[in-house]
């Protein structure tokens, strides 16, 4: 963990306290133990967990200003990434984790209890359902999703949850620039505007990573998100360019 703490400082300029390092150590231990029984993640080596889960989660801080004062929802959280590492660093975050798979949601609840994290809600729900609930629709400063869906599908999951003036943050791989371009009209339809793409380089990881930062500029139309399954089956398409020939 000493090397991880050094990497976090070099990449993000954050100094981890001994309490935070110990919480992440417990998280890693529990993730490895649960992974022996249920398949939570394909990443099973401690060093890779620290870089590709913990450090990758914390790269959200390259985009999020004043995280300690934020109300954040993590959509498709899996085994708690990126939401729980952010909560460990900033305990005052009001955090909601959305995970539809029961065993993963159960692990998230286990970690919240074990680490005594306050102000965390775990929802075993589909994003399309959560996005229609008044308690969650357009209620969040930041809506974060990591490796969930292609961008024009993902936008329909996350933008309905961001309040006007809030931000959606999609954590993506090397396809991010092309995905962002293809999803521009869908994002606009849902009330968003792409502010920027932030390139991310993790130590020892060759693959390119990006944060797609989308500002919520107007309210999402009432008909979105559509019912469960439709966003992925019938993704919002780009508006065709007029033929100028």
Secondary structure as UniProt FT lines:
FT   HELIX           2..12
FT   HELIX           18..35
FT   TURN            36..37
FT   HELIX           46..49
FT   HELIX           50..55
FT   HELIX           56..58
FT   HELIX           59..62
FT   HELIX           67..69
FT   STRAND          71..75
FT   TURN            78..82
FT   HELIX           83..89
FT   TURN            91..92
FT   STRAND          94..98
FT   HELIX           102..114
FT   TURN            115..116
FT   STRAND          120..123
FT   HELIX           127..130
FT   TURN            131..132
FT   TURN            134..138
FT   STRAND          140..146
FT   HELIX           151..158
FT   HELIX           159..161
FT   STRAND          162..172
FT   TURN            174..175
FT   HELIX           176..182
FT   HELIX           184..189
FT   TURN            190..191
FT   STRAND          192..200
FT   TURN            203..204
FT   STRAND          209..216
FT   TURN            222..223
FT   TURN            228..229
FT   HELIX           230..233
//
